[in-house]
């Protein structure tokens, strides 16, 4: 059974990390001492659940975590530092610290280093999250020991709900745009001025076409703005929505 180490200090290890062209040594104390840290660990960089859901949601909710007293959000995986750095660039998750536990020392100290030889991974971290205050583990959410890669309790929303069930979460905004569209630029500027993070889906990239736009929005013009899964419309409708929110 995987251990729950709430109330205990985090393992004291040294992480060899590549920053730019230099090797640096980061210790557990550098990361945790005197800070409130949320750490989530996962089986591997670039893997499907980790890239599509686990990491992006922590990055998205980082401002809310910060408003609720969290100093740092750490994503840990038993990968080498070059892989983790490449994944960080690919994900553009600027609100998360990527930590390569290349030798598995931290994961082993947590009792979370497991065999995934059936997947060709060798030894990797089990998926879990924890809240650490000044180096002491306050709360852990450990995925059940089930076949495959369970992902039910170590997510960002579960952790945020533990820290503050009343925390106000940001709107989830997606904007369909096309290159050179002045109305798209106006819509994006409106969101930026309002301090609202948004996902941009640009026509012409990754095979997205007007057919894709029409299939999703039912319309053939850009921009088309969605908030929390609901279609708001173009730039004028977005401006009206923002004014209503302010009122």
Beta strands, then each sheet from edge to edge (+ up, - down):
strand 1: 14-19
strand 2: 22-27
strand 3: 36-42
strand 4: 72-77
strand 5: 97-100
strand 6: 113-115
strand 7: 123-125
strand 8: 128-133
strand 9: 136-142
strand 10: 173-177
strand 11: 198-202
strand 12: 224-227
strand 13: 230-233
sheet 1: 1+ 2-
sheet 2: 5+ 4+ 3+ 8- 9+
sheet 3: 6+ 7-
sheet 4: 11+ 10+ 12- 13+
end
